[in-house]
Amino acid sequence: MKLTKLHIENFKGFETLDVDFHPNFNIVVGINGTGKSTLLEASKIAIGSLFLELDKIKDKISSPSILPENVRLHNLETQYPTIIHAFAEIDSELCTSKDSCSVEWKRVLEKHRGKTTKIQAREMSKISDNLQKIIRKNEDKPLPLIAYYSTDRFKKEKKDVGVTAKGSRLRGYYNAMDQLTNIKFFLELFKTETLYELQHQEKSIQLAVVKRAVEECIEDCAKIYYDVSYDKLLIDVKSANELIPFFSLSDGVRTTLSLVMEIAFRCYLLNPYLGIDAAKLTEGVVLIDEIDLHLHPTWQKKIVADLRRAFPNIQFIVTTHAPLVIGSLKEGALFNISENKLYQFQNQF
């Protein structure tokens, strides 16, 4: 799944906004308050339509809706309808055609105290229904990853971890669209898989997928493992030449490590039949607000390339304030938001 176009009307500060996305990497820049996060929120509601027909799991899986606070105000009056009109390329296994298919859908909030409609999202509902059928039949077919990371990522936690050593592929979508993250879910998964290795005397493919992604994204991490005796996730940090517990790492290292670990875990949970190559082969859309959050300039220059190398088939749509992140873009699209308008740089990468 790749988001190709987005059109929004009366969404927060935008009367209208149109954007054509690059299939690989998209960077949105602009000063504070111009609407970078707003574009990601609209994109989240759009791709979250993939969950419309999935089994709803309380506090874990739900399709995001247009909220009353999302409706544009003009002269203190709410402006309806609020529309999110999206276009995407979908894998053939989900659209039941021989090749990938183009899908178009809308989510609309028409009036005060109304509900976000899905009547104009029938095509996406069919895709969602097909996805649920694949999961129920346990078919070895690819499921797209979709995930959203706000600026509060990895700071606020869901109370219900709900981790199980084995379970439905739906676990790859748990809290994927939520403001509140569930990093404890994935840390606990690290623990259970380590115990699995000890009990069965065989390597966990899940851990192998995560460790490979971490090694490709974080050069300073020589080794990452769960120490049963200390009951902690430990990181062997090259520059410090010592073992450091996960929660004792700096904000920048912990945030980046958490992001990479979570995306890799989700790839494997959704597509376990891909084995060690799950992170490399899984497609989908990942939204990240302020990708440079807490990052040292050295990492700002390489985070785009690192994510592309670890997850080459994922479409990233990110915001940033960092010139070093912008300058590092080699293949993708760069957008600037100013005065409620979006401008695309003509020199495509």
URCOR-V796528 format. One record per backbone hydrogen bond with DSSP energy under -0.5 kcal/mol. NH is the residue of the N-H (numbers start at 1). CO is the residue of the C=O. If there is no record, write none. Layout:
nh=NH co=CO
nh=NH co=CO
//
This chain:
nh=2 co=89
nh=4 co=87
nh=5 co=87
nh=6 co=19
nh=7 co=85
nh=8 co=17
nh=9 co=83
nh=10 co=15
nh=11 co=14
nh=12 co=10
nh=12 co=70
nh=14 co=11
nh=15 co=13
nh=17 co=8
nh=19 co=6
nh=21 co=4
nh=21 co=19
nh=26 co=316
nh=27 co=333
nh=28 co=318
nh=29 co=335
nh=34 co=31
nh=39 co=35
nh=40 co=36
nh=41 co=37
nh=42 co=38
nh=43 co=39
nh=44 co=40
nh=45 co=41
nh=46 co=42
nh=47 co=43
nh=48 co=44
nh=49 co=46
nh=50 co=47
nh=51 co=48
nh=52 co=49
nh=54 co=51
nh=57 co=61
nh=58 co=56
nh=60 co=57
nh=61 co=57
nh=64 co=62
nh=67 co=65
nh=70 co=67
nh=71 co=67
nh=71 co=68
nh=72 co=10
nh=74 co=77
nh=77 co=74
nh=79 co=72
nh=80 co=78
nh=81 co=109
nh=82 co=109
nh=83 co=9
nh=83 co=81
nh=84 co=107
nh=85 co=7
nh=86 co=84
nh=86 co=105
nh=87 co=5
nh=88 co=103
nh=89 co=2
nh=90 co=88
nh=90 co=101
nh=94 co=91
nh=95 co=91
nh=96 co=92
nh=97 co=92
nh=101 co=90
nh=103 co=88
nh=105 co=86
nh=106 co=120
nh=107 co=84
nh=108 co=117
nh=109 co=82
nh=110 co=108
nh=114 co=111
nh=117 co=108
nh=121 co=118
nh=125 co=121
nh=126 co=122
nh=127 co=123
nh=128 co=124
nh=129 co=125
nh=130 co=126
nh=131 co=127
nh=132 co=128
nh=133 co=129
nh=134 co=130
nh=135 co=131
nh=136 co=132
nh=137 co=133
nh=138 co=134
nh=138 co=135
nh=139 co=134
nh=141 co=139
nh=145 co=283
nh=147 co=285
nh=148 co=176
nh=149 co=287
nh=153 co=150
nh=155 co=152
nh=156 co=152
nh=158 co=181
nh=161 co=159
nh=171 co=168
nh=172 co=169
nh=173 co=170
nh=174 co=171
nh=175 co=60
nh=176 co=173
nh=178 co=175
nh=181 co=156
nh=185 co=182
nh=186 co=182
nh=187 co=183
nh=188 co=184
nh=189 co=185
nh=190 co=186
nh=191 co=187
nh=192 co=188
nh=193 co=189
nh=194 co=190
nh=195 co=191
nh=196 co=192
nh=197 co=193
nh=198 co=194
nh=199 co=195
nh=200 co=196
nh=201 co=197
nh=202 co=197
nh=205 co=203
nh=208 co=204
nh=209 co=205
nh=210 co=206
nh=211 co=207
nh=212 co=208
nh=213 co=209
nh=214 co=210
nh=215 co=211
nh=216 co=212
nh=217 co=213
nh=218 co=214
nh=219 co=217
nh=221 co=218
nh=222 co=220
nh=222 co=236
nh=223 co=236
nh=225 co=234
nh=227 co=225
nh=227 co=232
nh=228 co=226
nh=231 co=227
nh=232 co=227
nh=234 co=225
nh=234 co=232
nh=235 co=244
nh=236 co=223
nh=237 co=235
nh=237 co=242
nh=238 co=220
nh=238 co=236
nh=241 co=237
nh=242 co=237
nh=244 co=235
nh=246 co=233
nh=248 co=245
nh=249 co=246
nh=254 co=250
nh=255 co=251
nh=256 co=252
nh=257 co=253
nh=258 co=254
nh=259 co=255
nh=260 co=256
nh=261 co=257
nh=262 co=258
nh=263 co=259
nh=264 co=260
nh=265 co=261
nh=266 co=262
nh=267 co=263
nh=268 co=264
nh=269 co=265
nh=270 co=266
nh=271 co=267
nh=274 co=271
nh=275 co=272
nh=277 co=274
nh=278 co=275
nh=281 co=277
nh=282 co=278
nh=284 co=313
nh=285 co=145
nh=286 co=315
nh=287 co=147
nh=288 co=317
nh=289 co=149
nh=290 co=288
nh=291 co=319
nh=293 co=290
nh=295 co=292
nh=299 co=296
nh=300 co=296
nh=301 co=297
nh=302 co=299
nh=303 co=299
nh=306 co=302
nh=307 co=303
nh=308 co=304
nh=309 co=305
nh=310 co=306
nh=311 co=307
nh=314 co=311
nh=315 co=284
nh=316 co=24
nh=316 co=314
nh=317 co=286
nh=318 co=26
nh=319 co=288
nh=320 co=28
nh=323 co=321
nh=325 co=322
nh=326 co=322
nh=327 co=323
nh=328 co=324
nh=328 co=325
nh=329 co=326
nh=333 co=25
nh=335 co=27
nh=336 co=343
nh=337 co=29
nh=338 co=336
nh=338 co=341
nh=341 co=338
nh=343 co=336
nh=345 co=334
nh=345 co=343
nh=348 co=346
nh=349 co=332
//
